[in-house]
Amino acid sequence: MERINAWTTYKKREEKKVMDLGKAYRAFLDSGKTERECARETIRRAEKAGYVDLEKVSTLKAGDRVYVNTMNKAVQLYIIGSEPLEKGLNIVGAHIDSPRMDLKQNPLYEDTDLAYLDTHYYGGIKKYQWVTLPLALHGVVAKKDGTVVDVVIGEDEDDPVVGISDLLIHLSATQMDKKASVVIEGEALDVIVGGKPQKDVEKEPVKAAVLAILKEKYGMEEEDFLSAEIEVVPAGKSRDFGLDRSMVIGYGHDDRVCAYAEIEAMFRITDTPKYTCCCILADKEEIGSVGATGMRARYFENAVAEIMDKLGEYSELKLRRAMTNSRMLSCDVSAGYDPSYAGMFEKKNAAYLGKGVCFNKYTGSRGKSGSNDANAEFMGKLRAVMEAGKVVYQTAELGKVDQGGGGTIAYICALYGMNVIDSGVAVLSMHAPWEIISKADLYEAVKAYHAFLLNA
């Protein structure tokens, strides 16, 4: 199949829309560097667009817009359709967690007049990429009295940043002989947070000085780390990338670029759709979709049951039919073809930046292990929907057959028997602190998800 560069299809007015969307996306990305922040921003925008908390309504009807907030880390948006729910939903689902480092439960310590925070990395990262970068701290501290305090350090222009040191080249002969996977080991990803001792303190005076700062700014004691969730992420804002500004470089494209495209697609639905439309923003995908906010939990199924009940349609059989009859795009990023590493890709079946939204019939690794592998009939229907919506799209798989692989939330929803296929935006430097996407692919993803929600 001939691939079209989406930029060549845009006239001046449409190209401006692409650039404006890229600017709006950057603002979304910068406001949501953690799953909590992303969920909060999504709910803020949803309420502004007329969505209401499902818990606050007793009955529903066609055309109503509701959202579900799961532990402030996962969000679902729904637009109730005119058809009964048992005929299925049109679903787009992405994840809003990203690779990072999390602080351990007892993180703060002092060594040789430097204060450190001990971390445990989250998701698949190349650990050596995270050293010598300006880093920020984002998260919450839950205190014993029930109050929850937001923590953000390193994003304002006047804020300090933190970071991880590396060994100077002059002394790194032994280090440079190591495999890349152990050049920097997990226990070495400790973040420097202070170097000035507090006066009149004999034991660990630098640590004491850091604790005094946290006490003053957040009312935080050392033991409050026990009930904190603080993430270490790259400091700084996303930026236009390339002299032509055709791309965006930022932290967390995987998978907030697809999450943003889903949200935009939902907000562009103005009339009552035929089938109920659903946008899922899940947590914990990077570590296997586990836990109460991961896609393996039952919050999606429970939400559909609640909606059926408030529509006056609930029965266990109808719920099962609704899940089985649904159609879904599992929206996650794809590995963009990188000429610098051409040997890792199979060019005919790679995703390319600028050539539109990508469909992956299957993911998995080495023999399709862990793959969803969508039905050909579903793919045929999608082709018709995309062409009717004038969407520039491409198909791909993740690298050469024996080079590795990956997965998404597709296989989890497919357990209900629904039709699911992976769809997303191509990314360069995936899982690095700074990733790159094309604004054109984001634009085509919004078009694709909008067309799917209304016409699948």
C-alpha positions in Angstrom: 0.0 0.0 0.0 1.3 3.4 -1.0 1.8 5.7 2.0 0.9 9.3 1.8 2.7 12.1 3.7 -0.2 13.9 5.3 1.5 17.3 5.0 1.2 17.1 1.3 -2.6 16.9 1.5 -3.1 20.0 3.6 -4.1 23.4 2.1 -3.1 26.5 3.9 -6.2 26.7 6.1 -6.0 23.1 7.2 -2.3 23.3 7.9 -3.1 26.1 10.3 -5.5 23.8 12.1 -2.7 21.2 12.3 -0.4 23.8 13.9 -3.0 25.1 16.3 -3.9 21.6 17.4 -0.2 21.0 18.1 0.0 24.1 20.2 -3.1 23.1 22.2 -1.7 19.6 22.7 1.6 21.0 24.0 -0.4 22.9 26.7 -2.2 19.6 27.6 1.1 17.7 27.8 2.7 20.3 30.0 -0.3 20.4 32.4 -0.3 16.6 32.9 3.1 15.1 33.5 1.6 12.4 35.8 -1.5 10.3 35.5 -3.1 12.2 38.4 -2.4 15.6 36.7 -3.6 14.2 33.3 -6.8 12.9 34.9 -7.4 16.2 36.6 -6.9 18.2 33.5 -9.2 15.9 31.5 -12.0 16.2 34.1 -11.6 20.0 34.1 -12.0 20.2 30.4 -14.8 17.6 30.4 -16.8 19.6 32.9 -16.3 22.8 30.8 -17.7 20.8 27.8 -20.8 19.8 29.7 -19.9 16.4 31.2 -21.2 15.5 34.6 -19.9 13.1 37.2 -21.8 9.8 36.8 -22.1 9.6 40.6 -24.1 12.8 40.7 -26.9 11.7 38.3 -29.7 9.3 39.1 -31.1 8.8 35.6 -29.7 9.1 32.0 -31.1 9.5 28.5 -29.7 9.7 25.0 -27.4 12.7 24.5 -26.3 12.9 28.1 -22.6 13.3 28.8 -21.0 11.9 31.9 -17.6 11.0 33.2 -16.2 8.5 35.7 -13.2 9.3 37.9 -11.3 6.2 39.3 -9.1 7.1 42.2 -8.0 10.3 40.5 -5.8 8.2 38.1 -8.1 6.9 35.5 -11.0 8.6 33.7 -13.9 7.5 31.4 -16.0 9.9 29.3 -19.4 8.8 27.9 -21.9 10.2 25.4 -25.1 8.2 25.6 -26.3 7.1 22.2 -29.8 6.6 20.8 -29.5 2.8 20.5 -29.8 0.5 23.5 -26.5 -0.1 25.3 -26.7 -3.8 24.7 -26.0 -3.2 21.0 -22.5 -2.2 22.0 -20.4 0.9 22.5 -17.9 2.6 20.3 -14.8 2.8 22.5 -11.4 4.6 22.2 -9.0 3.7 25.0 -5.5 5.0 25.8 -3.3 5.1 28.9 -2.1 8.2 30.7 0.8 6.8 32.7 4.3 7.1 31.3 7.8 5.7 32.1 9.5 7.6 35.0 11.0 7.1 38.4 9.0 6.9 41.6 10.3 7.8 45.1 10.6 4.8 47.4 8.7 4.7 50.7 11.8 5.8 52.7 13.6 7.8 50.1 15.5 10.6 51.8 19.1 10.1 52.9 22.5 11.9 53.2 25.9 10.8 51.9 29.0 12.9 52.1 27.2 16.3 52.5 24.8 15.6 49.7 21.1 14.8 50.2 19.5 12.2 47.9 16.0 10.7 47.1 16.1 7.0 46.5 13.9 5.9 43.5 12.4 2.9 41.8 12.0 3.2 38.1 8.6 2.7 36.6 8.0 1.0 33.2 10.6 0.2 30.6 13.4 2.8 30.4 17.0 3.0 29.3 18.3 4.0 32.6 21.4 5.8 31.2 19.1 8.3 29.5 17.9 9.7 32.8 21.2 11.0 34.2 22.6 14.5 33.9 19.1 15.9 33.0 17.2 18.6 34.9 14.4 16.7 36.6 11.2 17.7 38.5 9.2 16.2 41.3 5.4 15.8 40.8 2.9 14.0 43.0 0.9 14.1 46.2 1.5 13.6 49.9 -1.4 12.1 51.9 -1.2 12.9 55.6 -2.6 11.0 58.5 -5.3 13.6 59.1 -6.7 12.9 55.6 -5.4 16.0 53.8 -3.7 15.5 50.4 -1.1 18.0 49.4 0.0 18.5 45.8 3.7 18.6 45.1 5.3 20.2 42.1 9.0 21.3 42.2 11.0 22.1 39.1 8.5 23.5 36.6 8.2 27.2 37.4 11.0 29.4 36.0 12.2 30.3 39.5 12.0 26.7 40.8 15.1 24.7 41.5 15.5 21.4 39.6 16.9 18.1 40.8 18.9 15.4 38.9 21.1 12.4 38.8 24.8 12.7 38.4 27.0 10.6 36.1 30.7 9.6 36.2 33.1 11.9 34.4 34.6 10.6 31.2 38.1 10.9 32.6 37.4 8.1 35.2 34.9 6.0 33.2 37.1 3.4 31.5 35.5 0.5 33.5 32.0 2.0 33.1 32.3 2.3 29.3 33.1 -1.4 29.1 29.8 -2.3 30.6 26.7 -3.3 28.6 24.3 -0.5 28.1 21.7 -2.2 30.4 24.1 -1.9 33.4 26.0 1.3 32.6 23.6 2.9 35.1 21.9 0.4 37.4 18.5 0.8 39.0 19.8 1.4 42.5 22.1 4.2 41.1 19.1 6.3 40.0 19.2 8.4 43.2 18.3 12.1 42.8 20.4 14.8 44.3 18.2 17.3 46.2 20.5 19.2 48.5 24.0 20.1 49.4 23.8 22.8 52.1 23.9 21.7 55.7 21.5 23.2 58.3 23.3 25.1 61.0 23.4 23.8 64.5 22.5 20.2 63.4 25.1 17.6 64.0 23.5 14.5 62.5 22.8 14.5 58.7 22.6 18.3 58.5 22.0 18.4 54.7 19.1 16.0 55.0 17.8 18.2 57.9 17.9 21.3 55.7 15.9 19.5 52.9 13.3 18.4 55.5 13.1 22.0 56.7 12.3 23.2 53.2 9.6 20.5 52.7 8.1 21.4 56.1 8.0 25.1 55.2 6.5 24.6 51.7 4.3 21.6 52.2 3.9 21.1 55.9 5.6 17.7 55.4 7.4 15.5 57.9 9.8 12.8 56.9 7.3 10.1 57.9 4.9 11.6 55.3 6.9 10.0 52.6 5.3 6.7 53.7 2.0 7.8 52.2 3.3 9.9 49.3 3.2 9.2 45.6 5.9 11.4 44.1 7.2 10.9 40.6 10.5 12.1 39.1 10.0 13.4 35.5 11.9 15.6 33.1 11.7 19.3 34.0 10.6 21.8 31.4 8.0 22.3 28.8 7.4 20.5 25.5 8.6 22.4 22.4 8.1 22.6 18.7 10.7 20.4 17.1 12.4 20.8 13.7 13.1 24.1 11.9 9.7 23.7 10.2 7.9 23.2 13.5 6.3 20.1 12.1 6.9 18.0 15.2 6.6 18.2 19.0 9.3 17.1 21.5 8.1 16.4 25.0 7.8 14.1 27.9 5.0 11.5 27.9 3.8 11.3 24.3 3.5 7.6 25.2 0.6 7.6 25.6 -0.8 11.1 26.3 -0.7 11.9 22.6 -3.4 9.3 22.0 -5.3 10.3 25.1 -5.4 13.9 23.9 -6.6 12.8 20.4 -9.4 10.7 22.1 -10.5 13.6 24.2 -10.6 16.0 21.3 -12.5 13.5 19.2 -15.2 13.1 22.0 -15.5 16.9 22.4 -16.1 17.3 18.7 -19.3 15.2 18.9 -22.1 17.7 19.0 -25.2 15.6 18.3 -26.5 12.5 19.9 -24.6 9.5 18.4 -26.3 6.3 17.3 -24.2 4.1 19.6 -22.9 5.2 23.0 -19.4 6.7 22.7 -16.8 6.0 25.3 -13.3 7.3 25.9 -11.1 5.4 28.4 -8.0 6.9 29.9 -6.3 4.1 31.9 -3.4 3.9 34.4 -0.6 1.3 34.9 -0.3 0.2 31.3 3.5 0.6 31.5 3.7 -2.1 34.2 1.1 -4.5 32.8 -2.2 -2.7 33.4 -2.4 -4.1 37.0 -3.8 -2.6 40.2 -7.1 -0.9 40.9 -6.5 1.8 38.3 -5.1 -0.5 35.6 -7.2 -1.8 32.7 -7.3 -5.3 34.2 -9.5 -3.9 37.0 -13.2 -3.9 36.6 -13.9 -0.2 36.7 -14.9 0.0 33.0 -17.3 -2.9 33.2 -18.7 -1.5 36.5 -19.2 1.9 34.8 -21.1 0.4 31.9 -23.3 -1.5 34.4 -24.0 1.8 36.3 -24.9 3.6 33.1 -27.3 0.7 32.0 -28.9 0.9 35.4 -29.5 4.7 35.2 -30.9 4.2 31.7 -33.3 1.6 33.1 -31.8 -1.1 30.9 -29.7 -3.2 33.3 -29.6 -6.9 33.4 -26.6 -9.2 33.7 -27.3 -10.6 30.2 -27.7 -7.2 28.6 -24.4 -6.1 30.2 -22.6 -9.1 28.8 -24.1 -8.4 25.4 -23.1 -4.7 25.6 -19.5 -5.7 26.2 -19.4 -8.4 23.5 -21.1 -6.2 20.9 -18.8 -3.2 21.4 -16.1 -2.0 19.0 -12.8 -0.5 20.2 -9.7 1.2 19.1 -6.9 0.5 21.6 -5.1 3.8 21.1 -1.4 3.6 21.9 1.7 4.9 20.2 3.7 3.0 17.6 7.4 2.8 17.0 8.3 5.4 14.3 10.7 4.4 11.6 14.1 5.8 12.4 16.6 5.8 9.5 19.5 6.0 12.1 18.4 2.5 13.3 17.0 1.1 10.0 18.2 -2.4 10.8 15.6 -2.8 13.6 12.6 -2.1 11.3 11.0 -3.9 8.4 10.4 -0.9 6.1 7.3 -2.2 4.3 5.5 -2.7 7.7 6.9 0.2 9.8 5.1 3.3 11.1 6.4 6.6 9.6 6.2 10.1 11.1 3.9 12.4 9.1 2.1 9.6 7.3 -1.0 9.6 9.4 -2.6 7.6 12.2 -1.3 4.0 12.5 -3.2 0.7 12.8 -1.5 -2.3 14.2 -3.5 -5.4 13.4 -1.4 -7.2 16.0 1.4 -6.3 18.5 3.0 -8.8 20.8 6.5 -10.2 20.3 8.3 -13.1 18.7 5.5 -15.1 17.2 2.8 -12.6 18.2 3.0 -13.6 21.9 0.7 -11.5 24.0 -1.0 -10.1 20.9 -4.7 -9.2 20.4 -4.6 -9.8 16.5 -7.7 -8.2 15.3 -10.1 -9.8 12.9 -9.8 -9.1 9.2 -13.5 -8.2 9.0 -13.0 -5.5 11.6 -10.0 -4.1 9.7 -12.1 -4.1 6.5 -14.8 -2.1 8.3 -12.2 0.4 9.6 -10.8 0.9 6.2 -14.2 2.0 4.9 -14.7 4.3 8.0 -11.3 5.9 7.5 -11.8 6.5 3.8 -15.2 8.0 4.3 -13.7 10.3 6.9 -10.9 11.3 4.6 -8.3 10.1 7.2 -4.7 9.6 6.2 -3.7 6.3 7.8 -1.1 3.6 7.6 -0.6 0.1 9.0 2.5 -1.2 10.8 3.9 -3.6 13.3 6.5 -3.0 16.0 9.9 -3.7 14.5 11.4 -6.8 12.9 9.8 -10.1 14.1 12.7 -11.2 16.3 13.8 -7.8 17.6 11.4 -7.5 20.4 7.8 -6.2 20.7 5.3 -4.7 23.0 1.6 -4.6 23.9 -1.3 -2.4 24.8 -4.6 -2.7 26.6 -6.2 -4.3 23.5 -6.0 -7.9 24.7 -7.7 -7.0 28.0 -10.9 -5.6 26.4 -10.8 -8.4 23.8 -11.5 -10.8 26.6 -15.1 -9.6 26.5 -15.3 -10.8 22.9 -15.5 -7.4 21.4 -13.7 -6.3 18.2 -10.5 -4.5 19.1 -7.6 -3.1 17.1 -4.5 -1.1 18.1 -4.3 2.4 16.6 -2.0 5.3 17.5 0.6 7.9 16.6 4.2 7.1 15.5 6.9 8.1 18.0 10.6 8.6 17.8 12.7 7.9 20.9 9.8 6.1 22.6 10.2 5.7 26.4 13.0 8.2 26.4 12.7 11.3 28.7 12.0 13.3 25.6 10.0 11.8 22.7 9.1 13.1 19.3 5.8 13.0 17.3 4.5 14.7 14.2 1.7 17.2 14.5 0.2 15.8 11.3 -0.2 12.4 12.9 -1.9 13.9 15.9 -4.3 15.7 13.6 -5.1 12.6 11.7 -5.6 10.6 14.9 -8.2 13.1 16.1 -10.0 12.7 12.7 -9.7 8.9 12.9 -11.1 8.6 16.4 -13.9 11.0 15.7 -14.9 9.1 12.6 -14.7 5.8 14.5 -16.8 6.9 17.4 -19.6 8.1 15.0 -19.5 5.4 12.3 -18.0 2.1 13.6 
